[in-house]
Amino acid sequence: MRLRQTDTPLLAAMQHYVKEEVIPFHTPGHKQGKGMHHTLERIIGRGTLALDLALMEELDDFHEPYGCIKDAQELAAQLYGADHSFFVINGTTGGIYAMILAVAGPGEKIIVPRNAHRSIIGGIILSGAIPIFMQPEVDNDLGLAMGVTPETVENTVLQHPDAKGVLIINPNYYGVAVDLKKIVNLVHKHNMVVLVDEAHGPHLCFSNRLPIQALDAGADICAQSTHKIIGALTQCSLVHCREGRIRVPHLKAMLQLTQSTSPNYIMLVSLDVARMQMALEGPKLIERSIDLANWTRQEINKIPGLYCFGSEKKGDPGIFDLDPTKVTVTVKGLGLTGPEAERILRHQYKIQVELSDLYNLLFLITLGDREQEVHLLVAALRDMAEKYAKSYDFSLLERCINAPYPVAPQGVLSPREALFGNTCMVPFAHSAGMICAEIVTFYPPGIPVVCPGERITQEIIDYCQLLQQSGMHVSGPEDYTLKTIKVVD
Ligand SMILES: Cc1ncc(COP(=O)(O)O)c(C=O)c1O
């Protein structure tokens, strides 16, 4: 029987099982809620707990699907235009681990942006691959790392023709997209795989007012956080791939390696239903989110002291396109830092941001928002701007942020070798020449200054100390004061 996008094969199989009133001599041990403590049972509800099921013939095999899971994944592939799609239940993190493991093995090179999400570094550590870093562009006014340019990608590829693949983050957390089509074409000319961390892009294909999605730009493989932007439960993501450069059985093996043998069916079914929802209503829902976000951006830009960047930034280095549903509000014009503004919004206005950084707040406008929410947001920002503006001098910080960035350090060992070798803590001030065994990053702009396996230089030490003296916080090292650093012994 031909599958249709209105179908939800996994949901149908689960509901059929529950309807049959089978006596369950199988996991999970709470037996559809009956054995669960009543506090938890009441919170989750019997109806949901009845669907907390286990692998069995009629509910298919997550790792070797032949039935309802296979059908549900095929429908996802059809919707997104993939040759194969896979459900992932440990987030895009799990998907990225599997993608990297599928493309680059121990000692093989993989080209990645230096501001890679920790899941990318994690995948590289797991695989034992050698990262070749590309420097992203930085917008110093906003204090944000943007995308990599096609020129940066091309130069890196030419310098490392033996690399197995190029991983691109697209769009980034703030909705900034690179010229992905151009990058894919040039990487493919060198016969390398293009992997895309599309954690923030499961909605891109539902509107032509959004950046192009990875598969449409010709990428070989991508991972999307269905849970972040559209209707699946937290931790539920999709990996999509095209045949050709990706060896699908190998990818499947890597997905098996990185995922549980006991997938949560409630999570799995949320992917099935989220796909159906997008197939039926995706364009309408996403267009509405874009309209709401555009209105919000326009109103925020009328508030003195606030700036919400938009399409005027397109064409700046590393900003080819923009997802307008990511609303980034720069608050430094109010003399507030991002974390200060975050706390004010949370405690005075009961509004929670997605994240804050030194200068900015990020708000996500999704299919879950209505006019009422964005009106309240704009009103709260207007009130905050009137009541809480102060005069904080950012000039010292700005001088530091604009200080010349240290030359990219030399990679001596793979991150995996550095991490699993003998390590010891040494005074940071005296670590020049040693091989780092941890990541040191300052926000902004969130680009690691040194990564595991790289040689620490005096220039790096001086730069980090300058940033620390200006009050910027370091992220990554065990000793967050950075008085000491972990190095390879
Ligand atoms: C760019 C990027 N990639 C990957 C991830 C990991 O996604 P997940 O939280 O679904 O594991 C995140 C999470 O924030 C992210 O921002």
The ligand as a Gaussian input file, in Angstrom:
#p B3LYP/6-31G(d) Opt

LIG

0 1
 C       24.466000      24.450000      16.116000
 C       24.024000      23.316000      16.986000
 N       24.316000      22.070000      16.611000
 C       23.935000      21.009000      17.333000
 C       23.218000      21.154000      18.505000
 C       22.816000      19.941000      19.285000
 O       21.451000      19.733000      19.169000
 P       20.596000      18.901000      20.227000
 O       20.362000      19.807000      21.401000
 O       19.356000      18.553000      19.489000
 O       21.393000      17.711000      20.622000
 C       22.894000      22.447000      18.943000
 C       22.157000      22.647000      20.188000
 O       21.917000      23.732000      20.646000
 C       23.309000      23.557000      18.163000
 O       23.042000      24.823000      18.539000

